[in-house]
Amino acid sequence: PHLESCIQAWGPQHKKDEAAGMASREEAEVQVSEMELLSSMFPRREEFLVTDPLALAELQLAAASEAAEMPSSKVQFTLNVKPEVPGASMAEFSMVCALPFKYPTVPPEITVRSPLLSRSQQIQLNSDLKTYLMQNCSGEPCMLSAREWVKDHASAYVDRELSSSSVTTSNASQSEDVIFTRLWIYSHHIYNKQKRKNIIEWAKELSLSGFSMPGKPGVVCVEGLQSNCDEFWSRVRRLTWKRILIRHREDVSLEGGGHAEIQKQRKFSTLEEKCFDAHGPRGNHMDLGQLYQFLEQKGCADIFQMYFGVEGH
């Protein structure tokens, strides 16, 4: 009787898993064909750039084969749009996009940025775009219509304050400087002593805080000024890795952007190497339960699921 009850319980669950698998494969197929459409319509890197090619490759595999695992991270890309803005010779708006695994059942994640926008204008534009997506994009691919919306509407947000204050180039570059960034980097493994030393030294040099967890897998978090985080990533990724990628990125525009404002955003005081009860044949597998508790203490517990696809406990 116990075996029968197991089989009965397993039956519906198995069907449910199968249906979920089919749905996610269908969603993967829709996402792949939309990415192909975008790259054929915008062949130049200045217009359309995939920022995580590995995630796209995983997505293509998932769409092509029933046996393939679902991707471990969302496809991320940038679409650049140049709407007509009166009085501005070159107005470029960047749409930083990510496709959730359930897209197009759920809307895409899009943040529009431009040096021409003040912080309040940017917040308003992104809020209105989100409303538009919620109302018009349930279940259908909508990246092109989102891009059209930005192209048609973006300049109106600049105009809202242009009358009272003309946007100068110095203001534009200033507003770009004060973005606080946190990068969550995932590596297949980090064993090499020189790499571990580089991570600590470069972070220190670039005034970044966070932590580095060596072993398998390797996890690195750095936070600080956006330009410094980007410089850190460009150095780290040039080293030889079996696999390394940015699993998640957080960008926060800071009003004023002074030292105190930056310090307030930090979740870590310095960058240190963290080892959590290493075990395994080479003593290189970290205790992920302890990593979860550490992240929870720092108010970053939601990141655990992004890294490992499971709820921590």
Salt bridges, closest charged atoms under 4 A:
GLU27 OE1 - LYS102 NZ 3.95
GLU29 OE2 - ARG25 NE 3.64
GLU46 OE1 - ARG44 NE 3.40
GLU47 OE1 - ARG44 NE 3.89
GLU58 OE2 - ARG243 NH2 2.63
GLU66 OE2 - ARG25 NH1 3.31
GLU92 OE1 - LYS82 NZ 3.67
GLU109 OE2 - LYS74 NZ 2.96
GLU205 OE2 - ARG235 NH2 2.91
GLU223 OE1 - ARG182 NE 2.69
ASP230 OD1 - ARG249 NH2 2.98
GLU231 OE2 - ARG235 NE 2.70
GLU250 OE1 - ARG182 NH1 2.81
ASP251 OD2 - ARG113 NH2 2.85
ASP251 OD2 - ARG249 NE 2.96
GLU255 OE1 - ARG119 NH1 3.59
GLU261 OE1 - LYS264 NZ 3.88
GLU272 OE2 - LYS274 NZ 3.92
GLU273 OE1 - ARG196 NH2 2.83
